[in-house]
Amino acid sequence: MDLTPEQIQQNYLDFLGYIDTYIASPRKERLLEYYKSIEDHLVTAPASIRESYHNCMPGGYLDHINRVTRAALELHNLWNGFREQGAGATYTVEELVFAAINHDLGKLGYAGKPGVLPNDNDWQVKNQGAKYKINQELSFSAVPDRTLFILQSQGIPVSENEYLGIKLHDGLYDESNKAYLISYSTEARLRTTLPIVLHQADMLAARLDGKGYGYLS
């Protein structure tokens, strides 16, 4: 599935709308300033490097981010419907949306260097569906770690709930998240449900993105 120029433009406007609607000042202005500074790359970036994953196409990144944000808001309402059973939100809606719109920011790269580049290896493109490749000019970093680094480098504060939501959004697909998500005592359990809601939203969006084959965000 390829996005039309009109769809790409609308996704960008919807993305800015989430920031304007849900994020309070002064973070709103800082986010808008940063994202507008990388606008050209933001609107054309793919969500993944392989066609077998989700939204491996120009504009796929923002399409995925918007789907995750919409899903997160819907799941937030669902969880709150079970508040009497102890499943109510332990975070603010602003924290949820902030984590959703920024959870994959690290994929875009940093300091003018895109996270991925068009793949010039024809064999990989044809036989592996790897339309893009990782930009080797960037230091290796897990996506959540680079995301959090970029936000702090731009002077954009992150709450503890948002930090955990972004860090843990891949759930148990990321081995390093086990210490947070698998516990054997009440003392070691997460105090916020935001990472769980965001992970569910990410998985739902990945299944619906493009061909719907993606499992990881």
VEXDREN-596109 format. One record per residue (C-alpha): residue in three letters; y, x, z. Coordinates in steps of 0.2 Angstrom, whole numbers, plus 5000, padded with zeros to 4 digits. Layout:
<pts>
pt r=ALA | v=Y | u=X | w=Z $
...
</pts>
This chain:
<pts>
pt r=MET | v=5000 | u=5000 | w=5000 $
pt r=ASP | v=5017 | u=5007 | w=4995 $
pt r=LEU | v=5033 | u=5001 | w=5002 $
pt r=THR | v=5047 | u=4995 | w=4990 $
pt r=PRO | v=5064 | u=5003 | w=4992 $
pt r=GLU | v=5070 | u=4986 | w=4999 $
pt r=GLN | v=5056 | u=4986 | w=5012 $
pt r=ILE | v=5061 | u=5004 | w=5017 $
pt r=GLN | v=5079 | u=4999 | w=5019 $
pt r=GLN | v=5074 | u=4984 | w=5030 $
pt r=ASN | v=5063 | u=4994 | w=5041 $
pt r=TYR | v=5077 | u=5006 | w=5044 $
pt r=LEU | v=5089 | u=4991 | w=5049 $
pt r=ASP | v=5076 | u=4983 | w=5060 $
pt r=PHE | v=5073 | u=5000 | w=5069 $
pt r=LEU | v=5092 | u=5002 | w=5072 $
pt r=GLY | v=5092 | u=4984 | w=5078 $
pt r=TYR | v=5079 | u=4988 | w=5091 $
pt r=ILE | v=5090 | u=5002 | w=5098 $
pt r=ASP | v=5106 | u=4991 | w=5098 $
pt r=THR | v=5097 | u=4976 | w=5106 $
pt r=TYR | v=5087 | u=4984 | w=5119 $
pt r=ILE | v=5094 | u=5001 | w=5124 $
pt r=ALA | v=5109 | u=5002 | w=5135 $
pt r=SER | v=5124 | u=5014 | w=5134 $
pt r=PRO | v=5125 | u=5028 | w=5134 $
pt r=ARG | v=5107 | u=5031 | w=5128 $
pt r=LYS | v=5110 | u=5019 | w=5114 $
pt r=GLU | v=5124 | u=5029 | w=5106 $
pt r=ARG | v=5114 | u=5046 | w=5109 $
pt r=LEU | v=5099 | u=5038 | w=5100 $
pt r=LEU | v=5109 | u=5031 | w=5086 $
pt r=GLU | v=5118 | u=5048 | w=5084 $
pt r=TYR | v=5102 | u=5058 | w=5083 $
pt r=TYR | v=5092 | u=5046 | w=5072 $
pt r=LYS | v=5107 | u=5044 | w=5060 $
pt r=SER | v=5108 | u=5063 | w=5059 $
pt r=ILE | v=5090 | u=5064 | w=5052 $
pt r=GLU | v=5092 | u=5047 | w=5042 $
pt r=ASP | v=5085 | u=5054 | w=5026 $
pt r=HIS | v=5069 | u=5061 | w=5033 $
pt r=LEU | v=5067 | u=5046 | w=5045 $
pt r=VAL | v=5066 | u=5033 | w=5032 $
pt r=THR | v=5055 | u=5042 | w=5020 $
pt r=ALA | v=5042 | u=5051 | w=5032 $
pt r=PRO | v=5024 | u=5045 | w=5032 $
pt r=ALA | v=5015 | u=5040 | w=5048 $
pt r=SER | v=5000 | u=5051 | w=5045 $
pt r=ILE | v=4994 | u=5065 | w=5033 $
pt r=ARG | v=4978 | u=5057 | w=5026 $
pt r=GLU | v=4975 | u=5041 | w=5016 $
pt r=SER | v=4961 | u=5036 | w=5028 $
pt r=TYR | v=4973 | u=5035 | w=5042 $
pt r=HIS | v=4987 | u=5023 | w=5044 $
pt r=ASN | v=5003 | u=5022 | w=5033 $
pt r=CYS | v=5000 | u=5038 | w=5024 $
pt r=MET | v=5015 | u=5035 | w=5012 $
pt r=PRO | v=5034 | u=5037 | w=5011 $
pt r=GLY | v=5042 | u=5026 | w=5023 $
pt r=GLY | v=5026 | u=5024 | w=5033 $
pt r=TYR | v=5033 | u=5031 | w=5049 $
pt r=LEU | v=5046 | u=5018 | w=5052 $
pt r=ASP | v=5035 | u=5004 | w=5046 $
pt r=HIS | v=5022 | u=5010 | w=5060 $
pt r=ILE | v=5036 | u=5012 | w=5073 $
pt r=ASN | v=5042 | u=4994 | w=5070 $
pt r=ARG | v=5025 | u=4987 | w=5071 $
pt r=VAL | v=5021 | u=4996 | w=5087 $
pt r=THR | v=5038 | u=4989 | w=5095 $
pt r=ARG | v=5034 | u=4971 | w=5089 $
pt r=ALA | v=5017 | u=4972 | w=5096 $
pt r=ALA | v=5022 | u=4980 | w=5112 $
pt r=LEU | v=5035 | u=4966 | w=5115 $
pt r=GLU | v=5021 | u=4953 | w=5112 $
pt r=LEU | v=5008 | u=4961 | w=5123 $
pt r=HIS | v=5022 | u=4963 | w=5137 $
pt r=ASN | v=5023 | u=4944 | w=5136 $
pt r=LEU | v=5004 | u=4942 | w=5137 $
pt r=TRP | v=5002 | u=4954 | w=5152 $
pt r=ASN | v=5016 | u=4944 | w=5161 $
pt r=GLY | v=5006 | u=4928 | w=5158 $
pt r=PHE | v=4993 | u=4936 | w=5170 $
pt r=ARG | v=5006 | u=4940 | w=5183 $
pt r=GLU | v=4997 | u=4930 | w=5196 $
pt r=GLN | v=4981 | u=4941 | w=5194 $
pt r=GLY | v=4992 | u=4957 | w=5196 $
pt r=ALA | v=4995 | u=4961 | w=5178 $
pt r=GLY | v=5013 | u=4959 | w=5177 $
pt r=ALA | v=5025 | u=4972 | w=5170 $
pt r=THR | v=5029 | u=4987 | w=5181 $
pt r=TYR | v=5043 | u=4993 | w=5170 $
pt r=THR | v=5058 | u=4986 | w=5162 $
pt r=VAL | v=5059 | u=4979 | w=5144 $
pt r=GLU | v=5071 | u=4993 | w=5140 $
pt r=GLU | v=5058 | u=5006 | w=5145 $
pt r=LEU | v=5045 | u=4998 | w=5135 $
pt r=VAL | v=5055 | u=4997 | w=5119 $
pt r=PHE | v=5062 | u=5015 | w=5122 $
pt r=ALA | v=5044 | u=5022 | w=5123 $
pt r=ALA | v=5039 | u=5012 | w=5108 $
pt r=ILE | v=5052 | u=5017 | w=5096 $
pt r=ASN | v=5051 | u=5035 | w=5101 $
pt r=HIS | v=5032 | u=5038 | w=5104 $
pt r=ASP | v=5029 | u=5047 | w=5088 $
pt r=LEU | v=5046 | u=5056 | w=5086 $
pt r=GLY | v=5037 | u=5073 | w=5087 $
pt r=LYS | v=5029 | u=5069 | w=5070 $
pt r=LEU | v=5046 | u=5070 | w=5062 $
pt r=GLY | v=5048 | u=5089 | w=5066 $
pt r=TYR | v=5063 | u=5097 | w=5073 $
pt r=ALA | v=5079 | u=5107 | w=5070 $
pt r=GLY | v=5079 | u=5103 | w=5051 $
pt r=LYS | v=5061 | u=5106 | w=5049 $
pt r=PRO | v=5050 | u=5091 | w=5044 $
pt r=GLY | v=5034 | u=5089 | w=5053 $
pt r=VAL | v=5024 | u=5087 | w=5037 $
pt r=LEU | v=5026 | u=5092 | w=5019 $
pt r=PRO | v=5019 | u=5085 | w=5003 $
pt r=ASN | v=5002 | u=5094 | w=5000 $
pt r=ASP | v=5002 | u=5106 | w=4986 $
pt r=ASN | v=4983 | u=5108 | w=4987 $
pt r=ASP | v=4977 | u=5097 | w=4973 $
pt r=TRP | v=4959 | u=5098 | w=4979 $
pt r=GLN | v=4963 | u=5092 | w=4996 $
pt r=VAL | v=4974 | u=5078 | w=4989 $
pt r=LYS | v=4960 | u=5072 | w=4977 $
pt r=ASN | v=4945 | u=5075 | w=4988 $
pt r=GLN | v=4951 | u=5072 | w=5006 $
pt r=GLY | v=4965 | u=5060 | w=5003 $
pt r=ALA | v=4977 | u=5073 | w=5012 $
pt r=LYS | v=4993 | u=5069 | w=5003 $
pt r=TYR | v=5003 | u=5078 | w=5016 $
pt r=LYS | v=5000 | u=5094 | w=5026 $
pt r=ILE | v=5007 | u=5100 | w=5043 $
pt r=ASN | v=5023 | u=5111 | w=5042 $
pt r=GLN | v=5017 | u=5128 | w=5047 $
pt r=GLU | v=5035 | u=5133 | w=5051 $
pt r=LEU | v=5035 | u=5123 | w=5067 $
pt r=SER | v=5027 | u=5129 | w=5082 $
pt r=PHE | v=5011 | u=5120 | w=5086 $
pt r=SER | v=5014 | u=5106 | w=5098 $
pt r=ALA | v=5005 | u=5090 | w=5102 $
pt r=VAL | v=5016 | u=5075 | w=5096 $
pt r=PRO | v=5020 | u=5068 | w=5113 $
pt r=ASP | v=5025 | u=5085 | w=5120 $
pt r=ARG | v=5037 | u=5088 | w=5105 $
pt r=THR | v=5044 | u=5070 | w=5107 $
pt r=LEU | v=5049 | u=5073 | w=5125 $
pt r=PHE | v=5056 | u=5090 | w=5120 $
pt r=ILE | v=5067 | u=5083 | w=5106 $
pt r=LEU | v=5073 | u=5069 | w=5118 $
pt r=GLN | v=5078 | u=5081 | w=5132 $
pt r=SER | v=5086 | u=5093 | w=5119 $
pt r=GLN | v=5097 | u=5079 | w=5113 $
pt r=GLY | v=5103 | u=5075 | w=5131 $
pt r=ILE | v=5093 | u=5058 | w=5130 $
pt r=PRO | v=5087 | u=5054 | w=5148 $
pt r=VAL | v=5069 | u=5048 | w=5150 $
pt r=SER | v=5063 | u=5038 | w=5165 $
pt r=GLU | v=5046 | u=5042 | w=5173 $
pt r=ASN | v=5039 | u=5026 | w=5166 $
pt r=GLU | v=5045 | u=5031 | w=5148 $
pt r=TYR | v=5038 | u=5049 | w=5150 $
pt r=LEU | v=5021 | u=5042 | w=5155 $
pt r=GLY | v=5021 | u=5029 | w=5141 $
pt r=ILE | v=5025 | u=5042 | w=5128 $
pt r=LYS | v=5014 | u=5056 | w=5135 $
pt r=LEU | v=4999 | u=5044 | w=5136 $
pt r=HIS | v=5001 | u=5033 | w=5121 $
pt r=ASP | v=4985 | u=5040 | w=5113 $
pt r=GLY | v=4975 | u=5034 | w=5127 $
pt r=LEU | v=4958 | u=5043 | w=5129 $
pt r=TYR | v=4958 | u=5049 | w=5111 $
pt r=ASP | v=4968 | u=5063 | w=5119 $
pt r=GLU | v=4957 | u=5073 | w=5131 $
pt r=SER | v=4971 | u=5079 | w=5141 $
pt r=ASN | v=4975 | u=5061 | w=5146 $
pt r=LYS | v=4959 | u=5059 | w=5156 $
pt r=ALA | v=4967 | u=5065 | w=5172 $
pt r=TYR | v=4979 | u=5050 | w=5171 $
pt r=LEU | v=4968 | u=5037 | w=5164 $
pt r=ILE | v=4951 | u=5040 | w=5173 $
pt r=SER | v=4952 | u=5039 | w=5192 $
pt r=TYR | v=4940 | u=5037 | w=5206 $
pt r=SER | v=4953 | u=5033 | w=5219 $
pt r=THR | v=4968 | u=5021 | w=5221 $
pt r=GLU | v=4979 | u=5036 | w=5225 $
pt r=ALA | v=4975 | u=5044 | w=5208 $
pt r=ARG | v=4979 | u=5028 | w=5198 $
pt r=LEU | v=4994 | u=5025 | w=5187 $
pt r=ARG | v=5008 | u=5016 | w=5195 $
pt r=THR | v=5014 | u=5008 | w=5179 $
pt r=THR | v=5006 | u=4998 | w=5166 $
pt r=LEU | v=5018 | u=5004 | w=5152 $
pt r=PRO | v=5006 | u=5017 | w=5145 $
pt r=ILE | v=4992 | u=5004 | w=5144 $
pt r=VAL | v=5003 | u=4991 | w=5135 $
pt r=LEU | v=5010 | u=5004 | w=5123 $
pt r=HIS | v=4992 | u=5011 | w=5119 $
pt r=GLN | v=4986 | u=4994 | w=5115 $
pt r=ALA | v=5001 | u=4991 | w=5104 $
pt r=ASP | v=4999 | u=5007 | w=5095 $
pt r=MET | v=4980 | u=5003 | w=5092 $
pt r=LEU | v=4985 | u=4986 | w=5085 $
pt r=ALA | v=4998 | u=4992 | w=5074 $
pt r=ALA | v=4987 | u=5006 | w=5067 $
pt r=ARG | v=4974 | u=4993 | w=5063 $
pt r=LEU | v=4987 | u=4983 | w=5054 $
pt r=ASP | v=4996 | u=4997 | w=5045 $
pt r=GLY | v=4993 | u=5000 | w=5027 $
pt r=LYS | v=4974 | u=4999 | w=5024 $
pt r=GLY | v=4971 | u=4996 | w=5042 $
pt r=TYR | v=4959 | u=5011 | w=5044 $
pt r=GLY | v=4969 | u=5021 | w=5057 $
pt r=TYR | v=4963 | u=5024 | w=5074 $
pt r=LEU | v=4976 | u=5037 | w=5081 $
pt r=SER | v=4995 | u=5035 | w=5081 $
</pts>
